[in-house]
Amino acid sequence: MREALVLLPQAQGRSLADAPAIERMLDAGAALSAMLAIVGPGARFMLSCGEEQACMATVLATDGPEEVTGDGRTPALALLAAHVSACLAGLERCVALDETSSAPLSARLH
């Protein structure tokens, strides 16, 4: 998650000044709180946790109608996976990555 803090575009409402607070959350073992701070206060998401460390997150892209999902062993990792997919889907709308494929980038990642 530390890499996400550095590499992902800034979420709506989050500034670089928030990075030390997020680092403190991670140091304290509050991974989900840190991930919620990374995605930002305006994020639209849903978390679901099943048996045997099976978690799933759904995130709605902030600048588009697309809904993306991700899964992981913890709610924080599932949210991270979904957030990264949403960021990549946003990049697809900004840059024509592949003219021959009609499937959205998030669909091609799965």
Contacts in CASP RR format, 6 or more apart in sequence:
PFRMAT RR
TARGET T0000
AUTHOR 0000-0000-0000
METHOD contacts of the structure
MODEL  1
MREALVLLPQAQGRSLADAPAIERMLDAGAALSAMLAIVGPGARFMLSCG
EEQACMATVLATDGPEEVTGDGRTPALALLAAHVSACLAGLERCVALDET
SSAPLSARLH
1 26 0 8 1.000
1 31 0 8 1.000
1 34 0 8 1.000
1 35 0 8 1.000
1 38 0 8 1.000
1 76 0 8 1.000
1 80 0 8 1.000
2 23 0 8 1.000
2 26 0 8 1.000
4 35 0 8 1.000
4 38 0 8 1.000
4 80 0 8 1.000
4 83 0 8 1.000
4 84 0 8 1.000
5 19 0 8 1.000
5 22 0 8 1.000
5 23 0 8 1.000
5 34 0 8 1.000
5 38 0 8 1.000
8 38 0 8 1.000
8 83 0 8 1.000
8 84 0 8 1.000
8 87 0 8 1.000
9 87 0 8 1.000
10 16 0 8 1.000
11 38 0 8 1.000
11 39 0 8 1.000
11 40 0 8 1.000
11 42 0 8 1.000
11 43 0 8 1.000
12 40 0 8 1.000
12 41 0 8 1.000
12 42 0 8 1.000
12 43 0 8 1.000
12 62 0 8 1.000
13 40 0 8 1.000
13 41 0 8 1.000
13 42 0 8 1.000
14 37 0 8 1.000
14 38 0 8 1.000
14 40 0 8 1.000
14 41 0 8 1.000
18 37 0 8 1.000
21 37 0 8 1.000
22 34 0 8 1.000
22 37 0 8 1.000
22 38 0 8 1.000
25 31 0 8 1.000
25 33 0 8 1.000
25 34 0 8 1.000
25 37 0 8 1.000
26 34 0 8 1.000
31 74 0 8 1.000
31 76 0 8 1.000
31 77 0 8 1.000
32 74 0 8 1.000
32 75 0 8 1.000
32 76 0 8 1.000
32 79 0 8 1.000
34 76 0 8 1.000
35 76 0 8 1.000
35 79 0 8 1.000
35 80 0 8 1.000
35 83 0 8 1.000
36 43 0 8 1.000
36 79 0 8 1.000
38 80 0 8 1.000
38 83 0 8 1.000
39 45 0 8 1.000
39 59 0 8 1.000
39 79 0 8 1.000
39 83 0 8 1.000
42 62 0 8 1.000
43 59 0 8 1.000
43 62 0 8 1.000
43 83 0 8 1.000
44 59 0 8 1.000
44 60 0 8 1.000
44 62 0 8 1.000
45 57 0 8 1.000
45 58 0 8 1.000
45 59 0 8 1.000
45 60 0 8 1.000
45 79 0 8 1.000
45 82 0 8 1.000
46 57 0 8 1.000
46 58 0 8 1.000
47 55 0 8 1.000
47 56 0 8 1.000
47 57 0 8 1.000
47 75 0 8 1.000
47 78 0 8 1.000
47 79 0 8 1.000
48 55 0 8 1.000
48 56 0 8 1.000
48 57 0 8 1.000
49 55 0 8 1.000
49 56 0 8 1.000
49 75 0 8 1.000
53 72 0 8 1.000
53 73 0 8 1.000
53 74 0 8 1.000
54 71 0 8 1.000
54 72 0 8 1.000
54 73 0 8 1.000
55 71 0 8 1.000
55 72 0 8 1.000
55 73 0 8 1.000
55 74 0 8 1.000
55 75 0 8 1.000
55 77 0 8 1.000
55 78 0 8 1.000
56 69 0 8 1.000
56 70 0 8 1.000
56 71 0 8 1.000
56 72 0 8 1.000
56 78 0 8 1.000
57 69 0 8 1.000
57 70 0 8 1.000
57 71 0 8 1.000
57 75 0 8 1.000
57 78 0 8 1.000
57 79 0 8 1.000
57 81 0 8 1.000
57 82 0 8 1.000
57 83 0 8 1.000
58 67 0 8 1.000
58 68 0 8 1.000
58 69 0 8 1.000
58 70 0 8 1.000
58 82 0 8 1.000
59 67 0 8 1.000
59 68 0 8 1.000
59 69 0 8 1.000
59 79 0 8 1.000
59 82 0 8 1.000
59 83 0 8 1.000
59 85 0 8 1.000
59 86 0 8 1.000
60 66 0 8 1.000
60 67 0 8 1.000
60 86 0 8 1.000
61 67 0 8 1.000
61 68 0 8 1.000
61 86 0 8 1.000
61 89 0 8 1.000
61 90 0 8 1.000
62 86 0 8 1.000
63 90 0 8 1.000
63 93 0 8 1.000
64 90 0 8 1.000
64 93 0 8 1.000
66 86 0 8 1.000
66 89 0 8 1.000
66 90 0 8 1.000
66 104 0 8 1.000
66 106 0 8 1.000
68 82 0 8 1.000
68 85 0 8 1.000
68 86 0 8 1.000
68 89 0 8 1.000
68 106 0 8 1.000
69 82 0 8 1.000
69 85 0 8 1.000
70 78 0 8 1.000
70 81 0 8 1.000
70 82 0 8 1.000
70 85 0 8 1.000
71 78 0 8 1.000
71 81 0 8 1.000
72 78 0 8 1.000
72 81 0 8 1.000
85 106 0 8 1.000
85 109 0 8 1.000
86 106 0 8 1.000
88 105 0 8 1.000
88 106 0 8 1.000
88 109 0 8 1.000
89 104 0 8 1.000
89 105 0 8 1.000
89 106 0 8 1.000
90 105 0 8 1.000
91 97 0 8 1.000
91 105 0 8 1.000
92 104 0 8 1.000
92 105 0 8 1.000
92 106 0 8 1.000
97 105 0 8 1.000
101 108 0 8 1.000
END
